[in-house]
Amino acid sequence: MFEFSSSLFFWSMINFLVLLFLLHKFALPSFYKMVEENEAKKTKVMSDLEHERAQSAQLLAEYREKLASIEQQAHRILSDAQRERDELRKEETAKLITEKHSVLEGLRGELAYEKRQMMDDLRSSASELVVTLSEKVLRRQLNASEQQQIVESNVQDLEAMLSRS
């Protein structure tokens, strides 16, 4: 079927070697250059990506640190606000208690004054009744039962006056 021919083989080998030489001289250098450029681009991109990843990690760490700091400040502000609220409540309670005591003292003073006034009125009325009784007794010569009746009447008037007060 196929026969081996040495001249054909020789010229095929020459053609193949010339083709390899031409490829090596003209096509392969640009191909190698293109491969090297792609490799350099990949290396640069990988380097840039690694650098940006490191920066991202650093920024993330800084943001987490800032977030923790902000959370601590928020907790501190909240606790300060609660403490101030409690202090204000205590102050308001103390103020209200002081005002209550002041009002009570004022009312006690007024009650004591009213009591003294009432006692003075009572004494005045009692003394007037005694004077009136004495006048009635002295104006007339009364027997014992009439005197007793006048005293009882004046005592009833005194009791009525005390019950109104």
Rosetta blueprint (number, residue, H / E / L):
1 M L
2 F L
3 E L
4 F L
5 S L
6 S H
7 S H
8 L H
9 F H
10 F H
11 W H
12 S H
13 M H
14 I H
15 N H
16 F H
17 L H
18 V H
19 L H
20 L H
21 F H
22 L H
23 L H
24 H H
25 K H
26 F H
27 A H
28 L H
29 P H
30 S H
31 F H
32 Y H
33 K H
34 M H
35 V H
36 E H
37 E H
38 N H
39 E H
40 A H
41 K H
42 K H
43 T H
44 K H
45 V H
46 M H
47 S H
48 D H
49 L H
50 E H
51 H H
52 E H
53 R H
54 A H
55 Q H
56 S H
57 A H
58 Q H
59 L H
60 L H
61 A H
62 E H
63 Y H
64 R H
65 E H
66 K H
67 L H
68 A H
69 S H
70 I H
71 E H
72 Q H
73 Q H
74 A H
75 H H
76 R H
77 I H
78 L H
79 S H
80 D H
81 A H
82 Q H
83 R H
84 E H
85 R H
86 D H
87 E H
88 L H
89 R H
90 K H
91 E H
92 E H
93 T H
94 A H
95 K H
96 L H
97 I H
98 T H
99 E H
100 K H
101 H H
102 S H
103 V H
104 L H
105 E H
106 G H
107 L H
108 R H
109 G H
110 E H
111 L H
112 A H
113 Y H
114 E H
115 K H
116 R H
117 Q H
118 M H
119 M H
120 D H
121 D H
122 L H
123 R H
124 S H
125 S H
126 A H
127 S H
128 E H
129 L H
130 V H
131 V H
132 T H
133 L H
134 S H
135 E H
136 K H
137 V H
138 L H
139 R H
140 R L
141 Q L
142 L L
143 N L
144 A H
145 S H
146 E H
147 Q H
148 Q H
149 Q H
150 I H
151 V H
152 E H
153 S H
154 N H
155 V H
156 Q H
157 D H
158 L H
159 E H
160 A H
161 M H
162 L H
163 S H
164 R H
165 S L
